[in-house]
Amino acid sequence: MTQPIIKLEHISKSYGHGDGAVTVLQDLSLSIQQGEFTCIWGASGSGKSTLLNLMGLLDRPEQGRITIKNEAVLGLNDNRLADFRSRHLGFIFQSFNLVPVLSAQENTMLPLQIRGEADNTARRKARDLLAELGLERHLHKRPDEMSGGQRQRVAIARALIGDPDIVLADEPTANLDSANSDAIILLMQKLNQKRKVTFLFATHDTHLLSYAARSIQVRDGRIVDDRHNTYLREAS
Ligand SMILES: Nc1ncnc2c1ncn2[C@@H]1O[C@H](COP(=O)(O)OP(=O)(O)OP(=O)(O)O)[C@@H](O)[C@H]1O
């Protein structure tokens, strides 16, 4: 088997200090292969967001090793960590996290502008990607002029615009109705297959498990089940 794109080894994470400390993840180890489409699921409070935040380098564990793309990332200082994150990782959040005063196109091009890419190149790439996601008629709309499903598509475009190796999505469908939830997961699945981007999404919605090639169940900060899905639901 090839080297995993993400490797967590004996990770522990707690919040708070002293007597008030709560251990959320305990001695957790996990490997994700390049190109996998994985769902992390479990009840509210089981530790899914904490796990995703550690893999996304948004937080650090007290113990353990994290290796992403062969880099021992916990050894990086904050600047190099931020640089690694912007080059290799994309994020999608349940509340979309779009900038309210910017259009769909401007929201999408933001990560490229932060990287210093020329404005007209960033604008063109954002337009092409939004068109690929079916939003060609909404380029100039602000988030409050779009539906929840459309906003989440813009958020997906923003996560993908920088060509990340890995996209991490925390409850990406929590604010969507069930038809839009299915459509968003199918879109992520299609992008995973077409672009070979590694996708991980966290959910408490077991209905979405059938779309994931691999599902990992977390309970009380531990992995209690990890399986590959042989009857994958795909777009027809
Ligand atoms: N910043 C924090 N400070 C203190 N406790 C926290 C913090 N973040 C999370 N926790 C606690 O850690 C545990 C795991 O939380 P986490 O958000 O990872 O779970 P989750 O499975 O993603 O839940 P949800 O589906 O509700 O988002 C919970 O008991 C939560 O209360």
The ligand as a Gaussian input file, in Angstrom:
#p B3LYP/6-31G(d) Opt

LIG

0 1
 N      -13.151000      24.707000      22.572000
 C      -13.659000      23.784000      23.389000
 N      -13.547000      23.908000      24.727000
 C      -14.031000      22.980000      25.561000
 N      -14.666000      21.849000      25.162000
 C      -14.805000      21.668000      23.842000
 C      -14.314000      22.611000      22.888000
 N      -14.608000      22.150000      21.650000
 C      -15.248000      20.976000      21.824000
 N      -15.365000      20.682000      23.127000
 C      -15.995000      19.464000      23.696000
 O      -15.358000      18.367000      23.071000
 C      -16.293000      17.331000      22.789000
 C      -16.225000      16.968000      21.308000
 O      -16.641000      18.084000      20.544000
 P      -16.659000      18.093000      18.969000
 O      -17.133000      19.432000      18.551000
 O      -15.354000      17.622000      18.455000
 O      -17.743000      16.973000      18.655000
 P      -18.638000      16.748000      17.371000
 O      -18.775000      15.290000      17.245000
 O      -18.059000      17.499000      16.222000
 O      -19.998000      17.400000      17.787000
 P      -21.080000      18.197000      16.900000
 O      -21.633000      17.219000      15.920000
 O      -22.083000      18.648000      17.928000
 O      -20.329000      19.344000      16.269000
 C      -17.651000      17.840000      23.238000
 O      -17.924000      17.297000      24.498000
 C      -17.465000      19.337000      23.329000
 O      -18.282000      19.880000      24.314000

